[in-house]
Amino acid sequence: MSQAAEQKHVAVLGGGPAGLMAAWELVEAGYRVTILDRDSKVGGMCATLKFAGKHGDYRFDYGGHRFITKNPELLKFVDELMAEDLLYAERKSVIRFKGRIYQYPLAIGDLLKNAPFSLLFGAAVDLVMLPFKKRPQNRRDSSFAEWIESRFGKTLYRNFFEGYTGKLWGISPAKLSADWASQRISLLDLKDVARRLLPQKKDTPRTYARKYRYPKLGFGHLYTRLGEELEKKGVDIRLNSNVVDMQTTENRISSIGFSENDGEVQQLDADYVISTIPLSDMCRMTDFDSGLEFRSLRFFNMPMETENISDNTWQYLSDPEILGTRLQEPRRRSPYMAPEGRTSVMVEIPCDKGDEVWSMHGDQLRERVLDDLETLGVDRKLSTGEYFTAFTEHAYPLMDIDYQDKREKAITHLCKFDNLVMSGRQGSFRYIFTDTAMEMGQMAARSIIEGTDRRREIFDYRNENTVIEVQSVA
Ligand SMILES: Cc1cc2nc3c(=O)[nH]c(=O)nc-3n(C[C@H](O)[C@H](O)[C@H](O)COP(=O)(O)OP(=O)(O)OC[C@H]3O[C@@H](n4cnc5c(N)ncnc54)[C@H](O)[C@@H]3O)c2cc1C
């Protein structure tokens, strides 16, 4: 440990995966580290909530998470940290649409068996016609709707993308950036769908990782363990500490204003700041209006009297009239997520902070969700009568059609503060997964340790057009 490192103090804003990994690297290199997080626990959106029900304890993630990475070092880190508390789970997902159930990803036998003739015929005609249609080549200037329709055809777009996407984002797919397609959809176009519907050769790369790692007691277990280890190493983790403002000079963050347990604003001085809190909030606290917005989620979590609802990890709910976008059963990830002989369900419901869904009374939401579950074939009488809801305000960076320009201006503004490194999903305003957030945290710390400005690299890290499932090492 170098003398210089020992004397330097780094403030890490946010104790999610990115912030915790940044702290790990820094403390290992001999820095003094203080983490500020407004929540009462570490883990950010990867935390797990415990619910004491009448039949025992249930655990719910903020939307079920799974750990996959193509970084062998990170994988080793997680394996060693969690040891025997890490399980290997298998993903099985379906798409629910208009009363039908489709395997996800699509499979030929299943599609022929379940899709109506009109859909199969429409998709086949689209496939023949697509080469003759004009395709937007530049994703940056295209909308999600244009991009997908020009690659998948009208039929698949209308059936599998339009309603789901509009519900998830709360805006028309015509106003959503085509970047969302590249981030989320591993199928490249309709020809690709067709290819994948054919029997696969043995050595064909797997498109979707089916197996993944999952901590026994919920995804958040990984981060509470990491937090404990950090505290043992001397990191000061200050929970319930909401960062509210920044004191700045022309090119430095000189002090951070935060309120602990809603008390008076205190100041924290540090040599460097790694911030994983929303990019838009950091801009606001440094007097710049970025215009960037996030889409929120409300989670409806409910214990059930029965042992199993289905064998699916995820059920994607495509019908626009159904409130939620995904239905999950936490015990599909780990049997420890519900008491023995019982299960639970979680419905992810997209919303905007303060809108009707966000503000709806829990009992009213429960009625609405139970109606939807009945439509999906889950008997409402199976509910134990207990439930709770949870929120994430910054679930998805809203990739509207001009978000790239707004993001670019925000980055330029914040990069003028020499001692500030932005990192993580909210901090970089990128739709990234946990492993990338952890890697970004490491990069932020290493840039301080090595004294090199890697901020642009962090903002663009793993910005390739393939989703994580491809070539993952689950
Ligand atoms: C529904 C859903 C499902 C997902 N599923 C998966 C999955 O299966 N696999 C996967 O790898 N990834 C998944 N993700 C993505 C994953 O959650 C993120 O990549 C990861 O949480 C990003 O970590 P982070 O540290 O960058 O940000 P976060 O986890 O968001 O942490 C940011 C932290 O900053 C704190 N903070 C914010 N503002 C302030 C403030 N003003 N003051 C103090 N603290 C503040 C927050 O409390 C939070 O703890 C999913 C995300 C969602 C929404």
PDBQT file of the ligand as one rigid body, heavy atoms in Angstrom, charges set to zero:
ROOT
HETATM    1  C1  LIG A 501     -36.493  -5.189 -13.070  1.00  0.00    +0.000 C 
HETATM    2  C2  LIG A 501     -35.014  -5.343 -13.228  1.00  0.00    +0.000 A 
HETATM    3  C3  LIG A 501     -34.480  -6.600 -13.439  1.00  0.00    +0.000 A 
HETATM    4  C4  LIG A 501     -33.097  -6.741 -13.618  1.00  0.00    +0.000 A 
HETATM    5  N1  LIG A 501     -32.603  -8.002 -13.804  1.00  0.00    +0.000 NA
HETATM    6  C5  LIG A 501     -31.266  -8.167 -13.945  1.00  0.00    +0.000 A 
HETATM    7  C6  LIG A 501     -30.725  -9.482 -14.087  1.00  0.00    +0.000 A 
HETATM    8  O1  LIG A 501     -31.438 -10.480 -14.114  1.00  0.00    +0.000 OA
HETATM    9  N2  LIG A 501     -29.370  -9.601 -14.182  1.00  0.00    +0.000 N 
HETATM   10  C7  LIG A 501     -28.543  -8.523 -14.146  1.00  0.00    +0.000 A 
HETATM   11  O2  LIG A 501     -27.326  -8.699 -14.210  1.00  0.00    +0.000 OA
HETATM   12  N3  LIG A 501     -29.026  -7.267 -14.010  1.00  0.00    +0.000 NA
HETATM   13  C8  LIG A 501     -30.366  -7.066 -13.909  1.00  0.00    +0.000 A 
HETATM   14  N4  LIG A 501     -30.871  -5.793 -13.744  1.00  0.00    +0.000 N 
HETATM   15  C9  LIG A 501     -29.923  -4.662 -13.764  1.00  0.00    +0.000 C 
HETATM   16  C10 LIG A 501     -29.279  -4.404 -12.400  1.00  0.00    +0.000 C 
HETATM   17  O3  LIG A 501     -30.267  -4.162 -11.432  1.00  0.00    +0.000 OA
HETATM   18  C11 LIG A 501     -28.364  -3.191 -12.524  1.00  0.00    +0.000 C 
HETATM   19  O4  LIG A 501     -27.457  -3.386 -13.575  1.00  0.00    +0.000 OA
HETATM   20  C12 LIG A 501     -27.559  -2.895 -11.261  1.00  0.00    +0.000 C 
HETATM   21  O5  LIG A 501     -28.395  -2.736 -10.159  1.00  0.00    +0.000 OA
HETATM   22  C13 LIG A 501     -26.752  -1.615 -11.468  1.00  0.00    +0.000 C 
HETATM   23  O6  LIG A 501     -25.967  -1.359 -10.337  1.00  0.00    +0.000 OA
HETATM   24  P1  LIG A 501     -25.547   0.125  -9.956  1.00  0.00    +0.000 P 
HETATM   25  O7  LIG A 501     -24.699   0.040  -8.755  1.00  0.00    +0.000 OA
HETATM   26  O8  LIG A 501     -25.007   0.775 -11.164  1.00  0.00    +0.000 OA
HETATM   27  O9  LIG A 501     -26.926   0.892  -9.665  1.00  0.00    +0.000 OA
HETATM   28  P2  LIG A 501     -28.024   0.657  -8.550  1.00  0.00    +0.000 P 
HETATM   29  O10 LIG A 501     -28.167  -0.775  -8.225  1.00  0.00    +0.000 OA
HETATM   30  O11 LIG A 501     -29.222   1.368  -9.067  1.00  0.00    +0.000 OA
HETATM   31  O12 LIG A 501     -27.435   1.415  -7.273  1.00  0.00    +0.000 OA
HETATM   32  C14 LIG A 501     -27.442   2.800  -7.178  1.00  0.00    +0.000 C 
HETATM   33  C15 LIG A 501     -27.459   3.156  -5.698  1.00  0.00    +0.000 C 
HETATM   34  O13 LIG A 501     -27.428   4.583  -5.575  1.00  0.00    +0.000 OA
HETATM   35  C16 LIG A 501     -28.258   4.962  -4.489  1.00  0.00    +0.000 C 
HETATM   36  N5  LIG A 501     -28.666   6.350  -4.669  1.00  0.00    +0.000 N 
HETATM   37  C17 LIG A 501     -29.376   6.901  -5.680  1.00  0.00    +0.000 A 
HETATM   38  N6  LIG A 501     -29.554   8.214  -5.466  1.00  0.00    +0.000 NA
HETATM   39  C18 LIG A 501     -28.935   8.514  -4.308  1.00  0.00    +0.000 A 
HETATM   40  C19 LIG A 501     -28.758   9.703  -3.556  1.00  0.00    +0.000 A 
HETATM   41  N7  LIG A 501     -29.236  10.885  -3.970  1.00  0.00    +0.000 N 
HETATM   42  N8  LIG A 501     -28.068   9.637  -2.396  1.00  0.00    +0.000 NA
HETATM   43  C20 LIG A 501     -27.543   8.467  -1.954  1.00  0.00    +0.000 A 
HETATM   44  N9  LIG A 501     -27.689   7.306  -2.621  1.00  0.00    +0.000 NA
HETATM   45  C21 LIG A 501     -28.369   7.334  -3.786  1.00  0.00    +0.000 A 
HETATM   46  C22 LIG A 501     -29.417   3.993  -4.569  1.00  0.00    +0.000 C 
HETATM   47  O14 LIG A 501     -30.085   3.900  -3.318  1.00  0.00    +0.000 OA
HETATM   48  C23 LIG A 501     -28.721   2.698  -4.972  1.00  0.00    +0.000 C 
HETATM   49  O15 LIG A 501     -28.357   1.940  -3.854  1.00  0.00    +0.000 OA
HETATM   50  C24 LIG A 501     -32.246  -5.607 -13.591  1.00  0.00    +0.000 A 
HETATM   51  C25 LIG A 501     -32.793  -4.332 -13.357  1.00  0.00    +0.000 A 
HETATM   52  C26 LIG A 501     -34.163  -4.196 -13.193  1.00  0.00    +0.000 A 
HETATM   53  C27 LIG A 501     -34.743  -2.827 -12.969  1.00  0.00    +0.000 C 
ENDROOT
TORSDOF 0
